């Protein structure tokens, strides 16, 4: 199951939690556009977003032949 980690930043106290929740909400919205389910696990200073589906594709630059 792929996972994305979101960090709160360097703010302290309630401001850190607000920043984390805002970042998680933005990231979750994007993940839900392409996946059926997203599980968010909050921890101190960061959150892990587990989702079903494929990890985002990396940009591949074709090589000349």
C-alpha positions in Angstrom: 0.0 0.0 0.0 1.6 3.3 -1.0 2.1 6.0 1.6 2.7 9.7 1.5 4.2 11.6 4.5 3.2 15.2 5.2 5.1 17.3 7.7 3.8 20.2 9.7 6.8 22.5 9.4 8.7 24.5 12.1 5.7 26.2 13.7 5.0 25.3 17.4 1.8 24.4 19.2 -1.7 24.9 17.7 -0.3 26.7 14.7 1.7 23.5 13.8 -1.5 21.4 14.0 -3.4 23.9 11.9 -0.6 23.8 9.2 -0.5 20.0 9.3 -4.3 19.7 8.9 -4.3 22.2 6.0 -1.5 20.3 4.2 -3.2 16.9 4.8 -6.5 18.2 3.5 -4.9 19.5 0.3 -2.9 16.2 -0.3 -5.9 14.0 0.5 -8.1 15.9 -1.9 -5.6 15.1 -4.7 -5.3 11.5 -3.7 -9.1 11.0 -3.6 -9.4 12.1 -7.2 -7.5 9.0 -8.3 -8.1 6.5 -5.5 -11.1 5.0 -3.7 -9.8 5.2 -0.2 -7.3 7.2 1.8 -6.3 6.5 5.4 -4.7 9.4 7.4 -2.7 8.5 10.5 -1.7 11.6 12.5 1.4 11.6 14.6 3.3 14.4 16.4 4.5 16.8 13.7 3.5 14.7 10.7 0.9 12.5 9.2 1.0 9.4 7.0 -1.5 9.1 4.2 -2.0 5.5 3.1 -4.0 4.9 -0.1 -5.0 2.1 -2.5 -3.7 2.3 -6.0 -0.5 2.9 -7.8 2.1 5.4 -6.7 2.3 8.5 -8.8 4.1 8.0 -12.0 7.5 9.5 -12.4 8.2 11.8 -15.3 10.3 9.9 -17.8 12.3 11.7 -20.5 12.6 9.6 -23.6 16.2 9.0 -24.8 17.1 9.6 -28.4 17.8 6.3 -30.2 
